[in-house]
Amino acid sequence: MIFRTHLAFGLLLGLLFFDKFNVNKWLFLFLILFGAALPDIDHPKSRIGKKFRFLSKIINFFFGHRKLIHSIFIPIILSFIIRNFFGDSWIPFFIGYFSHLIMDSFTLEGVNFIHPFKQLRLQGFIETGKKEEMVLFLIFVFFDSLLLYIVFF
């Protein structure tokens, strides 16, 4: 999936869980969106990879794209660290990060959720950046708009 689709889906999940946790609403939204974008730091040509090019190249060199950084272990480890320092702020971060993994599992490339230990690859039918993804993006934006209105007004 491309950057905007990850953000739109992450925001949708975040808004569905928005009132369930005692976290500042702006911090909650930021952490959702940050978590939704972060896994693609393993690809230097991604939006976040371009912002942190040096780090992205190192991560890509050692781990590759859609390998360890796209497994379930990284959001669990990072969420544990965030929880120890910032309490419940780990929750929106985890939701955002996991939303990214979910969306990538619907692409032709798929995701191996338990890399590097075993093969649990989920892959779908959506070609990244093509028509099907645009339709999904528009659906997510529609529901994001509805939920934003409900949550904030």
CORSULSUL-V123421 format. One record per residue. N is the residue number from 1. RES is the residue in one letter. SS is DSSP state (alpha for helix, beta for strand, coil for the rest). PHI is phi in whole degrees, -180 to 180 (none if undefined). PSI is psi in whole degrees, 0 to 359 (NA if undefined). Layout:
n & res & ss & phi & psi
N & RES & SS & PHI & PSI
N & RES & SS & PHI & PSI
This chain:
n & res & ss & phi & psi
1 & M & coil & none & 157
2 & I & coil & -94 & 167
3 & F & alpha & -48 & 307
4 & R & alpha & -64 & 326
5 & T & alpha & -68 & 320
6 & H & alpha & -61 & 317
7 & L & alpha & -66 & 317
8 & A & alpha & -64 & 318
9 & F & alpha & -71 & 319
10 & G & alpha & -60 & 316
11 & L & alpha & -61 & 318
12 & L & alpha & -60 & 311
13 & L & alpha & -63 & 318
14 & G & alpha & -60 & 317
15 & L & alpha & -68 & 329
16 & L & alpha & -67 & 329
17 & F & alpha & -103 & 4
18 & F & alpha & -51 & 314
19 & D & alpha & -91 & 7
20 & K & alpha & -88 & 346
21 & F & coil & -129 & 151
22 & N & coil & -94 & 73
23 & V & coil & -131 & 143
24 & N & coil & -49 & 133
25 & K & alpha & -64 & 325
26 & W & alpha & -74 & 321
27 & L & alpha & -65 & 319
28 & F & alpha & -57 & 310
29 & L & alpha & -65 & 318
30 & F & alpha & -60 & 313
31 & L & alpha & -67 & 325
32 & I & alpha & -60 & 308
33 & L & alpha & -68 & 320
34 & F & alpha & -63 & 314
35 & G & alpha & -63 & 323
36 & A & alpha & -69 & 332
37 & A & alpha & -91 & 329
38 & L & alpha & -57 & 320
39 & P & alpha & -57 & 333
40 & D & alpha & -80 & 9
41 & I & alpha & -65 & 345
42 & D & alpha & -81 & 6
43 & H & coil & -128 & 108
44 & P & coil & -59 & 341
45 & K & coil & -96 & 1
46 & S & coil & -74 & 167
47 & R & alpha & -60 & 313
48 & I & alpha & -75 & 329
49 & G & alpha & -63 & 325
50 & K & alpha & -70 & 327
51 & K & alpha & -71 & 327
52 & F & coil & -122 & 55
53 & R & alpha & -54 & 312
54 & F & alpha & -60 & 311
55 & L & alpha & -63 & 319
56 & S & alpha & -62 & 318
57 & K & alpha & -65 & 321
58 & I & alpha & -65 & 312
59 & I & alpha & -61 & 316
60 & N & alpha & -65 & 321
61 & F & alpha & -62 & 315
62 & F & alpha & -81 & 327
63 & F & alpha & -118 & 338
64 & G & coil & 78 & 176
65 & H & coil & -94 & 138
66 & R & coil & 59 & 41
67 & K & coil & -119 & 246
68 & L & alpha & -59 & 317
69 & I & alpha & -65 & 336
70 & H & alpha & -100 & 20
71 & S & coil & -100 & 168
72 & I & alpha & -71 & 342
73 & F & alpha & -70 & 323
74 & I & alpha & -65 & 312
75 & P & alpha & -65 & 330
76 & I & alpha & -67 & 314
77 & I & alpha & -64 & 311
78 & L & alpha & -63 & 321
79 & S & alpha & -65 & 321
80 & F & alpha & -62 & 317
81 & I & alpha & -64 & 313
82 & I & alpha & -61 & 318
83 & R & alpha & -60 & 320
84 & N & alpha & -67 & 331
85 & F & alpha & -101 & 328
86 & F & alpha & -129 & 15
87 & G & coil & 65 & 228
88 & D & coil & -70 & 0
89 & S & alpha & -65 & 345
90 & W & alpha & -67 & 333
91 & I & alpha & -64 & 306
92 & P & alpha & -64 & 325
93 & F & alpha & -61 & 313
94 & F & alpha & -63 & 317
95 & I & alpha & -59 & 314
96 & G & alpha & -63 & 313
97 & Y & alpha & -63 & 314
98 & F & alpha & -66 & 326
99 & S & alpha & -61 & 324
100 & H & alpha & -63 & 314
101 & L & alpha & -64 & 320
102 & I & alpha & -60 & 312
103 & M & alpha & -65 & 319
104 & D & alpha & -66 & 336
105 & S & coil & -72 & 347
106 & F & coil & -90 & 357
107 & T & beta & -89 & 166
108 & L & coil & -62 & 326
109 & E & coil & -71 & 326
110 & G & coil & 69 & 187
111 & V & beta & -142 & 138
112 & N & beta & -98 & 101
113 & F & coil & -65 & 338
114 & I & coil & -120 & 28
115 & H & coil & -60 & 138
116 & P & coil & -101 & 10
117 & F & coil & -78 & 312
118 & K & coil & -145 & 182
119 & Q & coil & -103 & 111
120 & L & coil & -132 & 69
121 & R & beta & -88 & 126
122 & L & beta & -111 & 128
123 & Q & coil & -144 & 151
124 & G & coil & -120 & 213
125 & F & coil & -117 & 359
126 & I & beta & -90 & 129
127 & E & coil & -91 & 125
128 & T & coil & -54 & 128
129 & G & coil & 80 & 6
130 & K & coil & -100 & 187
131 & K & alpha & -56 & 315
132 & E & alpha & -61 & 321
133 & E & alpha & -67 & 322
134 & M & alpha & -62 & 320
135 & V & alpha & -63 & 314
136 & L & alpha & -59 & 314
137 & F & alpha & -56 & 314
138 & L & alpha & -65 & 323
139 & I & alpha & -64 & 315
140 & F & alpha & -63 & 318
141 & V & alpha & -63 & 320
142 & F & alpha & -59 & 309
143 & F & alpha & -70 & 327
144 & D & alpha & -59 & 315
145 & S & alpha & -62 & 315
146 & L & alpha & -60 & 311
147 & L & alpha & -68 & 323
148 & L & alpha & -61 & 319
149 & Y & alpha & -64 & 315
150 & I & alpha & -65 & 316
151 & V & alpha & -71 & 320
152 & F & alpha & -101 & 349
153 & F & coil & -125 & NA
